[in-house]
Amino acid sequence: MKQTIMRMLLHFLLALLGGLTILVLIQAQDQSGFISIDCGLPEHLSYSDTDTDLNYISDAKFIDSGVSKKILSTNNVRRYLEYVRSFPSGVRNCYRINVTSGTKYLIRASFYYGNYDDLNDPPQFDLHFGANVWDTVKFPNASRMRFNEIIYSPSQDYIQPCLVNTGQGTPFISAIELRPLNNETYVTSSVLSLFNRCNLGSITDIEYRYKDDVYDRMWFSYELIDWRRLSTSLNNDHLVQNIYKPPTIVMSTAATPVNASAPLQFHWSSNNENDQYYLYIHFNEVEELAANETREFNITVNDKLWFGPVTPIYRTPDLIFSTEPLRRAETYQISLSKTKNSTLPPILNAFEIYMAKDFSQLETQQDDVDNITNIKNAYGVTRNWQGDPCAPVNYMWEGLNCSTDDDNNPPRITSLNLSSSGLTGEISSSISKLTMLQYLDLSNNSLNGPLPDFLIQLRSLQVLNVGKNNLTGLVPSELLERSKTGSLSLSVDDNPGLCKKESCRKKKNLFVPLIASFSAMIVIVLISLGFWIFKRKRPGGFGKVYFGTLQDQTEVAVKMLSPSSMQGYKEFEAEAQLLTVVHHRNLVSLVGYCDEGEIKALIYEYMANGNLQQHLLVENSNMLNWNERLNIAVDAAHGLDYLHNGCKPPTMHRDLKPSNILLDENMHAKIADFGLSRAFDNDIDSHISTRPAGTFGYVDPKFQRTGNTNKKNDIYSFGIVLLELITGKKALVRASGESIHILQWVTPIVERGDIRSIIDARLQGKFDINSAWKVVEIAMSSTSPIEVERPDMSQILAELKECLSLDMVHRNNGRERAIVELTSLNIASDTIPLAR
């Protein structure tokens, strides 16, 4: 393949040399446009590095996540490596750094482990740049600094470097540095990623960078076989520079073969046959040649002429490079060989090798980015909305779905789910500017004001759910018309002040009570006609449970109270009272009850697939797959969210565990056993209880200590249930021959970032790592020892639904048909009881 070879021989008139010298000296001291970020440095600190005079600032204003850590020993460590920002939470954490669009930058990310976490186990993680994969960060030597460097011209006025947890340890970063370059340098059609940058003939092993290099490139010493060193004494005013401005100290030394007739050679190997490389070779004649001396040589790559002849000029840096990549090969052998006319062997001062990076993944359409960012800021969305909203598809923002099928057009946001997100205020006009939206769910928030006309502008909208808010006024007529024709699924229920134009009358409440009592004779007859014992509760519990079929073929379970249990009667009474007024699709339905004399019974809908505990047992051959586990978690969260936030007054379950989560014939989960439940006056009330409640392993330790019970106790129990779904293990785990609580086993593993070690091994790796990470995060926050840090059930529900969304995208290979599934999932996502 014919290559276009460019040779940078820049000669200047002696009259301009003095002015150029002054300019170079000024630039050597100038940090204009430099951005030097010390990651993890406390927000109030900044400093000037003593070695380079570079001015470093904290990263606090560039990112909203992560924690600051300091390495254990700072001896002989550069100051900008003493702190790290670590990311124990979240799969993808991104910086947002403002830049000048169209400017070419050298961008460097540095990583120094320094055993900051006291684990002596360096992690492995991915480094992304916006929507594209930059590299995988590995540490073959934990005591060495690792850095990644690219040359890139941003098309926007910001960049977004991201650290991505791949389940092999907690990502971290030490520093991010940006250096503006001359736009005429390093001109290629690719993003260049540094492979090697070497200084030959150096008399020391010193690394050279700013202030020696005005662009702050790092130059490392490199030794060749069978070569000798040439050097001269130079300062800046001795060199006639070119636009690449190689450092004077680097240009003052060179390598040349010991055998004057031999070539000067170096090589490297490619790890991937598809990798493409760009080579930049720097020359400067360091010897003042006599009149009868000449130095002339050719450059070959794998024995094919690449450029020549080359004649270095005294004190005039020269650069040979190609605007096209080298021909692909497993090994690249570079040879500099003297020509027949040359009296002196070849020389080489320095070289740079870059790999082409594929940054072809298009970023989300900029208008959509701007508008979703405005929505984030308007509502103070606390989800991990960082980086590009839509890409890569595996790291799409929680609550979004995007069009990802067209490689030629940027992704567009097609679905926005902000249900149960604590939104307040009016509906943001920025939503109407997401012009490709097909699905919009703003339900179960505290939005007020009108349902705005600007939503009519969303011509692609197929589903609109604004139920359970505080919206007022009239529903726009065009939305109603689209709903009537079937082009729009519209849900506006439970907005007390919101009316439809054709009927704006005051709504009437209709309440149909359950039958208060069943004849004791009916229960006795049912049992005598073929009921059989379905389950016997533990000794001291409520009693026996019988299975049977009513005349209309309805399958029911009848729970009989043991006559000897006084505490059981209190539970019976509490459950009967609660379930006659509380109805939700994810709470077990009460068909009726009997309270006559000594015969007391509760009659429920029959749940054909038993309870969750049975399905999590190791010996159960019908293992739950990952998607089934997520659906069960979402169902249970719906039920508990209704108890906490849909009931007035709110109700605490107080004995949530897998055996109290029942599964119907379609594997839909419903919460059962409300004998210990308690209603509170308001959703922040608490109560001191002297009566034991709950089951060991699931009970909030704070309740065990103080007897103070509130909603957060249920949330702790729900977090333990989530951990059982994730791990397939019981709340009390056998480890090293003894029983320990599941949190004691899980916590240190999660802190190491080794999530794969806790996922149920029976799944054999068949799960989406992103949704798994998020469920683990939810479980850990729900079981936080600090009660106020536990999220509300509405937030947990919203985040679990996002886990399902991530899993759907994964199972559908990121295709947009996942939107159809997500739509069907969320249409019935509110916590209002269904009609019976």
Buried (B, 14 or more C-beta within 10 A) or exposed (E): EEBEBEEBBEEEEEEEBEEBBEEBBEBBEEBEEBBBBBBBBEEEEEBEBEEBEBEBBBBBEBBBBBEBBBBEEEEEBBBBBBBBBBBBBBBBBBBBBEBEEEBBBBBBBBBBBBBBBEBEBBBBBBBBBBBBBBBEBEBEEEEEBBBBBBBBBBEBEBBBBBBBBBBBBBBBBBBBBBBBBEEEBBEBEBBBBBBBBBBBBBEEEEEBBBBBBBBBBBBBBBEBEEBEBBEBEBEBEBBBBBEBBBBBBBBBBBBBBEEEEBBBBBEEEBEEEEBBBBBBBBBBBBBEEEEEEBBBBBBBBBEEEBBBBBBBBBBBBBBBBBEBBBBBBEEBBBBBBBBEEBEBBBBBBBBBBBBBBEBEBBBBBEBBBEBBBBBBEBBEBEBBBBBBBBBBBBBBBBBBBBBBEEEEEBBBBBBBBBBBBBBEEBBBBBBBBBBBBBBBBBBBBEBBBBBBEBBBBBEEBBBBBBBBBBBBBBBBEEBBEBBEEEEBBBBBBBBEEBBBEEEEEEEEEEEEEBEEEBEBEBBEEBBEEEBEEBEEBEEEBBBBBBBBBEEEEEEBBBBBBBEEBEBBBEBBBBBBBBBBEBBBBBBBBBBBBBBEEEBBBBBBBBBEBBBBBBBBEEEBEEBBEBBBBBBBBBBBBBBBBBBBBBBEEBBBBBBBBBBBBBBBEEBBBBBBBBBBBBBBEEBEBBEEBEEEBBBEBBBBEBBEEEBBBBBBBBBBBBBBBBBBBBBBBBBBBEEEEEEEBBBEBBBEBBEBBBBBEBBBEEBEEEBBBBBBBBBBBBBBBBBBEEBEEBBBBBBBBBBBBBBBBBBBBBBBEBBBEBBBBBBEBBBEBBBBBEEE
